[in-house]
Amino acid sequence: MQHTKRQALFISHGGGPMPLLGDPGHQQLVDTLQQVATTLPKPSAILLVSAHWEEPIATVGSSPTPGLLYDYNGFPAEAYQIQYPAPGEPALATQVVNCLHQAGLPAQENATRDFDHGMFVPLKLMYPQADIPCVQLSLLSSLDASAHLKLGKALQKLQYPGLLVIGSGFSFHNLRAFLSPPTAETNARNQAFDAWLTDTCSNTNLTTAERELRLQNWAEAPAARFCHPREEHLLPLHVCAAYAGNASQTHYAVKVMNKESGMFYWVTA
């Protein structure tokens, strides 16, 4: 029996292909993603919003057989030989575009774009059989928080039993901080934003409107711009939270490269 509830998952996807290359700093992330995949109902299809695709208007990948886009540099040769031959799902892509149009949001299909590493790296860990149809949805290059909340709300109209919407980003994404030795100050800033984000997504005492207002004004959160000098890795969470429309039922606390990096799961009737 297919899962008929709206379900969304925001994941921190790690640094490039490193989760697939045995990097010790990504072991908790690898373990968590594999565990999550065993506890969720197996999706009939996945709609994934990747931090690594930005377009002026919402763009949906509609290729039936996407290849892989090795959109990273400086890694060993094996990082460019990774395979993830999951099929696309053009019918779902068309339905996504139609839902966005019905909400008055501009949207288009792209039948030639391949899966980027925000898609294939975590999914190779979660669903290594590559047997689930997958569709990618771009971010908006405006990086406007309220516009991404609107995207998520529009997706509520999707009629696709068993669909899992995944936001693939990173709850902490300061590359300079990742590459520098942690200090008491940087740890405190990381933890302050992580605590704010966890409360915002998981606190059942917040109304939907209060939660969305917090996410819209995320840059006012403690240490927000330290944790996200540029917000493209946070915005997939906005889409997921608005799509779900309620508090996250499950928070996964994960350390990635010595930084607190949360993940969230929502399920809604």
Short mmCIF file of the C-alpha atoms (twelve columns), coordinates in Angstrom:
data_MODEL
# 
_entry.id   MODEL 
# 
loop_
_atom_site.group_PDB 
_atom_site.id 
_atom_site.type_symbol 
_atom_site.label_atom_id 
_atom_site.label_alt_id 
_atom_site.label_comp_id 
_atom_site.label_asym_id 
_atom_site.label_seq_id 
_atom_site.Cartn_x 
_atom_site.Cartn_y 
_atom_site.Cartn_z 
_atom_site.pdbx_PDB_model_num 
ATOM 1   C CA . MET A 1   0.000  0.000  0.000   1 
ATOM 2   C CA . GLN A 2   1.454  3.366  -0.992  1 
ATOM 3   C CA . HIS A 3   2.037  6.123  1.529   1 
ATOM 4   C CA . THR A 4   -0.680 8.751  0.950   1 
ATOM 5   C CA . LYS A 5   0.512  11.512 3.293   1 
ATOM 6   C CA . ARG A 6   2.703  14.477 2.398   1 
ATOM 7   C CA . GLN A 7   6.216  13.761 3.563   1 
ATOM 8   C CA . ALA A 8   9.330  15.889 3.357   1 
ATOM 9   C CA . LEU A 9   12.933 15.433 4.407   1 
ATOM 10  C CA . PHE A 10  15.635 18.089 4.691   1 
ATOM 11  C CA . ILE A 11  19.121 16.633 4.630   1 
ATOM 12  C CA . SER A 12  22.613 18.005 5.071   1 
ATOM 13  C CA . HIS A 13  24.374 16.410 2.121   1 
ATOM 14  C CA . GLY A 14  28.019 16.961 3.063   1 
ATOM 15  C CA . GLY A 15  30.982 18.253 1.121   1 
ATOM 16  C CA . GLY A 16  30.903 17.291 -2.552  1 
ATOM 17  C CA . PRO A 17  31.463 13.547 -3.030  1 
ATOM 18  C CA . MET A 18  33.202 13.132 0.345   1 
ATOM 19  C CA . PRO A 19  30.383 11.064 1.933   1 
ATOM 20  C CA . LEU A 20  30.977 8.432  -0.775  1 
ATOM 21  C CA . LEU A 21  34.774 8.469  -0.441  1 
ATOM 22  C CA . GLY A 22  35.093 7.199  3.134   1 
ATOM 23  C CA . ASP A 23  35.895 10.559 4.731   1 
ATOM 24  C CA . PRO A 24  35.844 10.121 8.547   1 
ATOM 25  C CA . GLY A 25  34.311 13.585 9.041   1 
ATOM 26  C CA . HIS A 26  31.227 12.403 7.153   1 
ATOM 27  C CA . GLN A 27  30.657 9.077  8.918   1 
ATOM 28  C CA . GLN A 28  27.764 10.308 11.073  1 
ATOM 29  C CA . LEU A 29  26.119 11.753 7.973   1 
ATOM 30  C CA . VAL A 30  26.510 8.457  6.096   1 
ATOM 31  C CA . ASP A 31  25.139 6.450  9.014   1 
ATOM 32  C CA . THR A 32  22.192 8.815  9.496   1 
ATOM 33  C CA . LEU A 33  21.151 8.883  5.841   1 
ATOM 34  C CA . GLN A 34  21.304 5.095  5.646   1 
ATOM 35  C CA . GLN A 35  19.287 4.755  8.845   1 
ATOM 36  C CA . VAL A 36  16.674 7.278  7.683   1 
ATOM 37  C CA . ALA A 37  16.141 5.357  4.458   1 
ATOM 38  C CA . THR A 38  15.375 2.179  6.402   1 
ATOM 39  C CA . THR A 39  12.810 3.886  8.663   1 
ATOM 40  C CA . LEU A 40  10.795 5.809  6.046   1 
ATOM 41  C CA . PRO A 41  8.257  4.191  3.726   1 
ATOM 42  C CA . LYS A 42  9.996  3.535  0.412   1 
ATOM 43  C CA . PRO A 43  8.961  6.403  -1.881  1 
ATOM 44  C CA . SER A 44  7.164  5.842  -5.163  1 
ATOM 45  C CA . ALA A 45  9.160  8.820  -6.482  1 
ATOM 46  C CA . ILE A 46  11.441 11.559 -5.156  1 
ATOM 47  C CA . LEU A 47  11.217 15.275 -5.870  1 
ATOM 48  C CA . LEU A 48  14.498 16.802 -4.754  1 
ATOM 49  C CA . VAL A 49  15.341 20.482 -4.334  1 
ATOM 50  C CA . SER A 50  19.115 20.798 -4.607  1 
ATOM 51  C CA . ALA A 51  21.270 23.636 -3.298  1 
ATOM 52  C CA . HIS A 52  23.384 23.195 -6.426  1 
ATOM 53  C CA . TRP A 53  20.876 24.320 -9.033  1 
ATOM 54  C CA . GLU A 54  19.704 27.926 -9.307  1 
ATOM 55  C CA . GLU A 55  17.539 29.380 -12.082 1 
ATOM 56  C CA . PRO A 56  15.736 32.724 -12.581 1 
ATOM 57  C CA . ILE A 57  12.409 30.834 -12.443 1 
ATOM 58  C CA . ALA A 58  11.572 27.468 -10.908 1 
ATOM 59  C CA . THR A 59  12.881 24.803 -13.252 1 
ATOM 60  C CA . VAL A 60  12.095 21.104 -13.137 1 
ATOM 61  C CA . GLY A 61  14.245 18.379 -14.658 1 
ATOM 62  C CA . SER A 62  12.120 16.315 -17.031 1 
ATOM 63  C CA . SER A 63  14.614 13.959 -18.666 1 
ATOM 64  C CA . PRO A 64  13.484 10.315 -18.518 1 
ATOM 65  C CA . THR A 65  17.132 9.178  -18.255 1 
ATOM 66  C CA . PRO A 66  19.259 11.832 -16.542 1 
ATOM 67  C CA . GLY A 67  23.013 11.446 -16.418 1 
ATOM 68  C CA . LEU A 68  25.239 12.792 -13.655 1 
ATOM 69  C CA . LEU A 69  26.778 16.229 -13.351 1 
ATOM 70  C CA . TYR A 70  30.100 15.990 -11.506 1 
ATOM 71  C CA . ASP A 71  29.848 19.564 -10.281 1 
ATOM 72  C CA . TYR A 72  32.879 19.553 -7.980  1 
ATOM 73  C CA . ASN A 73  36.630 19.924 -8.430  1 
ATOM 74  C CA . GLY A 74  39.859 18.593 -6.986  1 
ATOM 75  C CA . PHE A 75  38.760 15.145 -5.861  1 
ATOM 76  C CA . PRO A 76  40.276 11.720 -6.678  1 
ATOM 77  C CA . ALA A 77  39.466 10.086 -10.021 1 
ATOM 78  C CA . GLU A 78  36.918 7.774  -8.397  1 
ATOM 79  C CA . ALA A 79  34.744 10.807 -7.600  1 
ATOM 80  C CA . TYR A 80  34.177 11.233 -11.345 1 
ATOM 81  C CA . GLN A 81  33.264 7.602  -11.902 1 
ATOM 82  C CA . ILE A 82  30.321 7.474  -9.488  1 
ATOM 83  C CA . GLN A 83  27.172 6.099  -11.096 1 
ATOM 84  C CA . TYR A 84  23.550 6.568  -10.069 1 
ATOM 85  C CA . PRO A 85  21.283 5.463  -12.927 1 
ATOM 86  C CA . ALA A 86  17.949 6.350  -11.315 1 
ATOM 87  C CA . PRO A 87  15.228 7.055  -13.893 1 
ATOM 88  C CA . GLY A 88  13.576 10.420 -14.276 1 
ATOM 89  C CA . GLU A 89  9.802  10.857 -14.109 1 
ATOM 90  C CA . PRO A 90  8.602  13.301 -16.790 1 
ATOM 91  C CA . ALA A 91  4.954  12.985 -15.703 1 
ATOM 92  C CA . LEU A 92  5.848  14.167 -12.195 1 
ATOM 93  C CA . ALA A 93  7.949  16.996 -13.625 1 
ATOM 94  C CA . THR A 94  4.974  18.195 -15.669 1 
ATOM 95  C CA . GLN A 95  2.690  17.996 -12.648 1 
ATOM 96  C CA . VAL A 96  5.145  20.081 -10.593 1 
ATOM 97  C CA . VAL A 97  5.217  22.784 -13.273 1 
ATOM 98  C CA . ASN A 98  1.431  22.749 -13.468 1 
ATOM 99  C CA . CYS A 99  1.093  23.121 -9.677  1 
ATOM 100 C CA . LEU A 100 3.424  26.107 -9.690  1 
ATOM 101 C CA . HIS A 101 1.556  27.697 -12.580 1 
ATOM 102 C CA . GLN A 102 -1.757 27.207 -10.775 1 
ATOM 103 C CA . ALA A 103 -0.290 29.096 -7.811  1 
ATOM 104 C CA . GLY A 104 0.683  31.958 -10.116 1 
ATOM 105 C CA . LEU A 105 4.402  31.097 -10.012 1 
ATOM 106 C CA . PRO A 106 6.502  31.009 -13.189 1 
ATOM 107 C CA . ALA A 107 7.996  27.584 -13.890 1 
ATOM 108 C CA . GLN A 108 9.463  25.580 -16.731 1 
ATOM 109 C CA . GLU A 109 10.786 22.129 -17.589 1 
ATOM 110 C CA . ASN A 110 14.358 21.334 -18.581 1 
ATOM 111 C CA . ALA A 111 14.682 18.009 -20.413 1 
ATOM 112 C CA . THR A 112 18.491 18.030 -20.685 1 
ATOM 113 C CA . ARG A 113 19.874 18.807 -17.213 1 
ATOM 114 C CA . ASP A 114 21.567 15.925 -15.406 1 
ATOM 115 C CA . PHE A 115 21.457 15.115 -11.672 1 
ATOM 116 C CA . ASP A 116 23.923 17.213 -9.648  1 
ATOM 117 C CA . HIS A 117 25.805 15.950 -6.610  1 
ATOM 118 C CA . GLY A 118 23.157 17.362 -4.270  1 
ATOM 119 C CA . MET A 119 20.967 14.621 -5.738  1 
ATOM 120 C CA . PHE A 120 23.161 11.632 -6.474  1 
ATOM 121 C CA . VAL A 121 25.528 11.690 -3.485  1 
ATOM 122 C CA . PRO A 122 22.902 11.403 -0.709  1 
ATOM 123 C CA . LEU A 123 20.571 9.187  -2.751  1 
ATOM 124 C CA . LYS A 124 23.357 6.726  -3.496  1 
ATOM 125 C CA . LEU A 125 23.688 6.352  0.287   1 
ATOM 126 C CA . MET A 126 19.959 6.180  0.970   1 
ATOM 127 C CA . TYR A 127 18.676 4.189  -2.013  1 
ATOM 128 C CA . PRO A 128 21.722 2.523  -3.607  1 
ATOM 129 C CA . GLN A 129 19.590 0.383  -5.924  1 
ATOM 130 C CA . ALA A 130 18.758 3.562  -7.914  1 
ATOM 131 C CA . ASP A 131 15.310 2.127  -8.570  1 
ATOM 132 C CA . ILE A 132 13.195 5.120  -7.469  1 
ATOM 133 C CA . PRO A 133 12.193 7.675  -10.136 1 
ATOM 134 C CA . CYS A 134 13.724 11.064 -9.331  1 
ATOM 135 C CA . VAL A 135 13.012 14.633 -10.394 1 
ATOM 136 C CA . GLN A 136 15.014 17.731 -9.467  1 
ATOM 137 C CA . LEU A 137 13.566 21.172 -8.785  1 
ATOM 138 C CA . SER A 138 15.834 24.199 -8.899  1 
ATOM 139 C CA . LEU A 139 16.194 26.982 -6.401  1 
ATOM 140 C CA . LEU A 140 15.384 30.515 -7.486  1 
ATOM 141 C CA . SER A 141 18.499 32.549 -8.191  1 
ATOM 142 C CA . SER A 142 16.937 35.469 -6.286  1 
ATOM 143 C CA . LEU A 143 17.568 33.407 -3.108  1 
ATOM 144 C CA . ASP A 144 14.470 35.081 -1.684  1 
ATOM 145 C CA . ALA A 145 13.260 33.189 1.388   1 
ATOM 146 C CA . SER A 146 9.576  34.071 1.003   1 
ATOM 147 C CA . ALA A 147 9.610  32.962 -2.647  1 
ATOM 148 C CA . HIS A 148 10.890 29.542 -1.609  1 
ATOM 149 C CA . LEU A 149 8.177  29.257 1.033   1 
ATOM 150 C CA . LYS A 150 5.663  29.966 -1.744  1 
ATOM 151 C CA . LEU A 151 7.196  27.200 -3.851  1 
ATOM 152 C CA . GLY A 152 6.718  24.722 -1.020  1 
ATOM 153 C CA . LYS A 153 3.102  25.769 -0.452  1 
ATOM 154 C CA . ALA A 154 2.318  25.413 -4.156  1 
ATOM 155 C CA . LEU A 155 3.665  21.859 -4.130  1 
ATOM 156 C CA . GLN A 156 1.006  20.864 -1.588  1 
ATOM 157 C CA . LYS A 157 -1.369 20.442 -4.546  1 
ATOM 158 C CA . LEU A 158 0.694  17.594 -6.006  1 
ATOM 159 C CA . GLN A 159 -1.297 14.383 -6.442  1 
ATOM 160 C CA . TYR A 160 1.368  11.689 -6.368  1 
ATOM 161 C CA . PRO A 161 0.849  8.979  -3.716  1 
ATOM 162 C CA . GLY A 162 4.064  7.872  -2.074  1 
ATOM 163 C CA . LEU A 163 6.043  10.958 -3.121  1 
ATOM 164 C CA . LEU A 164 8.949  12.063 -0.924  1 
ATOM 165 C CA . VAL A 165 10.066 15.691 -1.228  1 
ATOM 166 C CA . ILE A 166 13.720 16.074 -0.258  1 
ATOM 167 C CA . GLY A 167 15.521 19.340 0.376   1 
ATOM 168 C CA . SER A 168 19.210 18.647 -0.162  1 
ATOM 169 C CA . GLY A 169 21.358 21.355 1.370   1 
ATOM 170 C CA . PHE A 170 23.298 21.878 4.595   1 
ATOM 171 C CA . SER A 171 22.093 23.411 7.852   1 
ATOM 172 C CA . PHE A 172 25.619 24.852 8.283   1 
ATOM 173 C CA . HIS A 173 27.504 26.032 5.208   1 
ATOM 174 C CA . ASN A 174 30.485 28.260 5.900   1 
ATOM 175 C CA . LEU A 175 33.331 26.811 3.851   1 
ATOM 176 C CA . ARG A 176 36.009 28.887 5.560   1 
ATOM 177 C CA . ALA A 177 34.832 27.650 8.960   1 
ATOM 178 C CA . PHE A 178 34.807 24.036 7.757   1 
ATOM 179 C CA . LEU A 179 38.444 24.369 6.718   1 
ATOM 180 C CA . SER A 180 39.629 26.205 9.861   1 
ATOM 181 C CA . PRO A 181 40.274 24.695 13.294  1 
ATOM 182 C CA . PRO A 182 37.176 25.090 15.474  1 
ATOM 183 C CA . THR A 183 37.304 27.565 18.347  1 
ATOM 184 C CA . ALA A 184 35.018 28.093 21.327  1 
ATOM 185 C CA . GLU A 185 33.544 31.110 19.517  1 
ATOM 186 C CA . THR A 186 32.860 29.351 16.205  1 
ATOM 187 C CA . ASN A 187 31.398 26.357 18.038  1 
ATOM 188 C CA . ALA A 188 29.080 28.651 20.002  1 
ATOM 189 C CA . ARG A 189 27.903 30.388 16.821  1 
ATOM 190 C CA . ASN A 190 27.287 27.081 15.078  1 
ATOM 191 C CA . GLN A 191 25.332 25.782 18.085  1 
ATOM 192 C CA . ALA A 192 23.271 28.962 18.465  1 
ATOM 193 C CA . PHE A 193 21.987 28.850 14.889  1 
ATOM 194 C CA . ASP A 194 21.466 25.088 15.062  1 
ATOM 195 C CA . ALA A 195 19.346 25.486 18.210  1 
ATOM 196 C CA . TRP A 196 17.288 28.257 16.558  1 
ATOM 197 C CA . LEU A 197 16.720 26.172 13.425  1 
ATOM 198 C CA . THR A 198 15.745 23.089 15.421  1 
ATOM 199 C CA . ASP A 199 13.263 25.075 17.492  1 
ATOM 200 C CA . THR A 200 11.845 26.802 14.420  1 
ATOM 201 C CA . CYS A 201 11.249 23.548 12.573  1 
ATOM 202 C CA . SER A 202 10.255 21.281 15.474  1 
ATOM 203 C CA . ASN A 203 8.452  23.423 18.090  1 
ATOM 204 C CA . THR A 204 4.797  22.350 18.067  1 
ATOM 205 C CA . ASN A 205 3.821  25.481 20.006  1 
ATOM 206 C CA . LEU A 206 4.552  27.628 16.959  1 
ATOM 207 C CA . THR A 207 1.731  28.221 14.514  1 
ATOM 208 C CA . THR A 208 2.370  27.657 10.833  1 
ATOM 209 C CA . ALA A 209 2.353  31.431 10.314  1 
ATOM 210 C CA . GLU A 210 4.883  31.965 13.126  1 
ATOM 211 C CA . ARG A 211 7.159  29.259 11.733  1 
ATOM 212 C CA . GLU A 212 7.025  30.723 8.243   1 
ATOM 213 C CA . LEU A 213 7.723  34.223 9.549   1 
ATOM 214 C CA . ARG A 214 10.819 32.947 11.327  1 
ATOM 215 C CA . LEU A 215 12.023 31.188 8.187   1 
ATOM 216 C CA . GLN A 216 11.280 34.245 6.072   1 
ATOM 217 C CA . ASN A 217 13.417 36.320 8.447   1 
ATOM 218 C CA . TRP A 218 16.035 33.627 9.010   1 
ATOM 219 C CA . ALA A 219 18.901 36.121 8.599   1 
ATOM 220 C CA . GLU A 220 17.886 37.672 11.942  1 
ATOM 221 C CA . ALA A 221 18.556 34.384 13.759  1 
ATOM 222 C CA . PRO A 222 21.615 34.065 16.029  1 
ATOM 223 C CA . ALA A 223 24.823 33.767 13.968  1 
ATOM 224 C CA . ALA A 224 22.772 33.315 10.793  1 
ATOM 225 C CA . ARG A 225 25.236 34.907 8.403   1 
ATOM 226 C CA . PHE A 226 28.185 33.148 10.006  1 
ATOM 227 C CA . CYS A 227 26.517 29.803 9.374   1 
ATOM 228 C CA . HIS A 228 25.225 30.825 5.933   1 
ATOM 229 C CA . PRO A 229 27.284 33.579 4.286   1 
ATOM 230 C CA . ARG A 230 25.174 32.687 1.222   1 
ATOM 231 C CA . GLU A 231 21.835 30.989 1.808   1 
ATOM 232 C CA . GLU A 232 21.549 28.524 -1.063  1 
ATOM 233 C CA . HIS A 233 22.190 25.540 1.232   1 
ATOM 234 C CA . LEU A 234 19.447 26.593 3.659   1 
ATOM 235 C CA . LEU A 235 16.645 27.377 1.198   1 
ATOM 236 C CA . PRO A 236 15.784 23.755 0.341   1 
ATOM 237 C CA . LEU A 237 14.608 23.577 3.969   1 
ATOM 238 C CA . HIS A 238 12.183 26.442 3.345   1 
ATOM 239 C CA . VAL A 239 10.580 24.505 0.501   1 
ATOM 240 C CA . CYS A 240 10.236 21.380 2.654   1 
ATOM 241 C CA . ALA A 241 8.848  23.188 5.699   1 
ATOM 242 C CA . ALA A 242 6.236  25.060 3.657   1 
ATOM 243 C CA . TYR A 243 5.289  21.910 1.736   1 
ATOM 244 C CA . ALA A 244 4.724  20.072 5.026   1 
ATOM 245 C CA . GLY A 245 2.928  22.984 6.676   1 
ATOM 246 C CA . ASN A 246 3.464  21.705 10.206  1 
ATOM 247 C CA . ALA A 247 6.192  21.049 12.751  1 
ATOM 248 C CA . SER A 248 8.864  18.494 11.943  1 
ATOM 249 C CA . GLN A 249 8.245  15.271 13.836  1 
ATOM 250 C CA . THR A 250 11.842 14.043 13.694  1 
ATOM 251 C CA . HIS A 251 15.121 15.920 14.069  1 
ATOM 252 C CA . TYR A 252 18.401 14.166 13.353  1 
ATOM 253 C CA . ALA A 253 21.403 15.797 15.042  1 
ATOM 254 C CA . VAL A 254 24.529 15.069 13.001  1 
ATOM 255 C CA . LYS A 255 28.112 16.307 13.191  1 
ATOM 256 C CA . VAL A 256 29.713 16.809 9.793   1 
ATOM 257 C CA . MET A 257 33.352 17.899 9.676   1 
ATOM 258 C CA . ASN A 258 33.054 18.952 13.348  1 
ATOM 259 C CA . LYS A 259 29.981 21.117 12.750  1 
ATOM 260 C CA . GLU A 260 26.436 20.599 14.019  1 
ATOM 261 C CA . SER A 261 24.378 19.865 10.901  1 
ATOM 262 C CA . GLY A 262 20.740 19.002 11.464  1 
ATOM 263 C CA . MET A 263 18.255 17.102 9.332   1 
ATOM 264 C CA . PHE A 264 14.455 17.155 9.607   1 
ATOM 265 C CA . TYR A 265 11.561 14.912 8.604   1 
ATOM 266 C CA . TRP A 266 7.920  15.978 8.279   1 
ATOM 267 C CA . VAL A 267 4.857  13.880 7.586   1 
ATOM 268 C CA . THR A 268 1.423  15.439 7.131   1 
ATOM 269 C CA . ALA A 269 -2.043 14.051 6.512   1 
# 
